[in-house]
Amino acid sequence: MESVIDVSCIICGFDQGLTMLAHTEEIAYFGEHTQVTLTCPGCGWRQTDFIPAEAREGSCQTYRIESVDDLQIRIIRGSACTVRMIELDLEVRPGSHSTGYVSNIEGVLNRFQDIIDMVGRQAVVENNEVAVSEIAKLTDAMVEIREGQRVATLVFLDPHGHSMILTDNVESRPLTESEIDDLPIGPAAGLMEAGAAQSRAGPVTED
């Protein structure tokens, strides 16, 4: 279902409304979710999130990656989710362009590697030998994780509870108050929830 939301774009300030596309479906392994996508006609900014049918409290999900098989474990990452890899001291927090996605643990590692590569290229341009050396160590560690030669702890912290690591032995707990205060909540969160509710309610008609 497509509609126009009467709010300005958070990126360019376009004030003639954002386009919202909401679609509810059964996602394999995850249950019923509504995919909500906001788009700005002015600058093309786009954000997607996956909203579960049932409301959930903020959660922290932790999984230890110990083997090559673990890379195929399915995940859903909401747009407000902060992702950490503890042993490598890596963290990605959601910003104004953050978007939700369905993938697997290997896909999460790929996204971390993309960031590592980007920082590495910048370090080379700046001739920062210390940073280049550290980036090389991180890349080697990522290769070892992919080959099952190194254990790594993956953590999802989501104040909306939309994110999941789908495996039986994942550790899950509610977020503490201090964690909730510290974590970003993601862009346009209220609009995403409203879009999901509207989609599940179905189209509205007037006599």
N, C-alpha and C positions, 0 to 999 in steps of 0.2 A: 504494500500500500504506500503510495507516494503522496506527500502533502508538503505544504510550506509552513515553516515555523517563523513567527514574527519576532525574530531577534537579529541583532547585527552580528556580522562575522567577527570572531575574536582575533583574526589575523589582519584583515584589511579594512574592517569597519563597514563593509557593504551593508546597507540598512534596508534592503528591500526583501529581506527574509532568506532563510536557509532552506534548502530542499532536504526533506527527510524521507528516506526510503526504509520501511520496516517490513520485515518478513519473518514469520514464525514457522519453524520447522523442527523436526526431530533430528538432532545431531547424533550420529552413531556414537555410542558409549556415554554420551553426556546428557541425554534426555532432551526435553523440549526447551529450546532457546529461541529468542527473538534476535535476529541480526538487524541492527539499526545503523544506518549510514547517513551522516550529515554531509552535505556538499554546499559550498559557497559558489553561486553563479558568477560572482565578481572575480575572485582570484583562483578558484579551483581547489581551495583547501577542502580536504576530505578526511573524515574520521569515521571509523567503524568500531562497533562494540558488540559483544554477545551477551545478552541479558537472560539469565535463567528464568524459567516460568515461576519458580518459587523464590520469594525473597530470602536472602541469606545475610548473615552477619559477617563482618570483616574477618578474614581468616589468614593464617600463615600455614603454608604447606611446604614440607621439607622432604627431599628424597636424596639418598646417597647413590650416585652413579658409580657402579662397581664393575660393569661388564659392557661389552659391545652390544649385547641384546637390550640393555637399558636404553640405548639411543632410540629405539622404536616405540617407547612408551608415549602414548598420546597425551597431549596437554591442550588446555584452552587458556589463553592469556587475555584477561580483560584489559581495557585501555587504562585503568587506574593501577595496574599491578606493577609493583617494584620487584625486579628479578635480581637475585644475588647468586654468586658462586663463591662460597665462603673461603675455601682454601686459596683461591687465586685473588681474593680481595677485590672482586669485580662486582659492580652494581649498576643497573640501568633503571633510572626513575622515569616515570611518564612525564612528558612535557606537553606543550600545546598541540603538537602533531601526533601524539601517541594514539595508537590504534590497536584494537583487539585482533587476535588471530587464533586459528586452530592449527596445530602442527604436532610435532613430536619433540623429544628432548634433543635430538640431533639438530632440528630446526632452531631451537633456542641457542645451542652452541654455535651454529652458523651465524646467528645475529650478533653474538658476542665477538666472534672472529672478525666480522665485518667492521666492528668498532675498533678492535685492536689493529686491524690493517690500516684503517683511516688515520689513527693516531700515529702509527708507525711511519706512514708516508709523510706526515707533517714533521715528525722528528727528523727524518732524513733531510727535508727541505731546510730545516733550521740547523742542521748539522749538530744535533744534540746527541752525542755519542752515548751518554748515560741512558737516555730514554730509548734509543735504538736497541741497546743491550737488554733493557728490561722488557721491551716489546718482543724481542727474540725469545726470551725465556718464557713469556706468556704463550707465545705461539707453540713452542715445544711442549709446554704443559698441556695445551689443548689437544695436540696430536696424541699425547700419551693417554688422555682421557678417552678419546675416540677409539683408541686401540685397546682399551681395557687395562692399561698398564698403570693407571693412576686413579685413585678414588677422588671424587669431587661431590660436594654437597650443593644441590640446587634448591633455592628457596624462593617461593612465590609469596609476597605479602600484598594482599588486596583488600583495601578498606571497604569495598563493595561486596566481596565474597564471590565475584564472578569467575575467578581463576581456579583451575584444578589441574592436578597431576594425576592422571588416571592409572593408578596401580593399587593393588591391595595393601602393600606395606608402606604407603606414604604416611608420614606423620602430619597430622592436622590438628590445629588448635585455634581458638579465637585470638584475635589481636589484643594486646594489652592497650590500656588507655594511652600510655606514653607513645606506643607505636602508632596508634591512630592519629595522635596529635602531630607526629613527626612526618607521616607519609603524605605525599601529594594525593589528591583525590581524582586526578584526571580531568581532561577537558570536557565541558558540556555534559557533565554527568546527569544533571537533572533532566535535560532534554532527552538523553538516551533512555532513561527510565520511563519518561512520559511516552516516548515513541513506542517502547515495548508494550506498555499498558494499553495504548490505543490500538496497536496491532492485534493483541490478543482479544480485545473487545469486539473487533470487527468493524466494518464500515458503518458510519452513522447516516441515517436517512431522515429526512424531514417530510411531513405530510404537506 
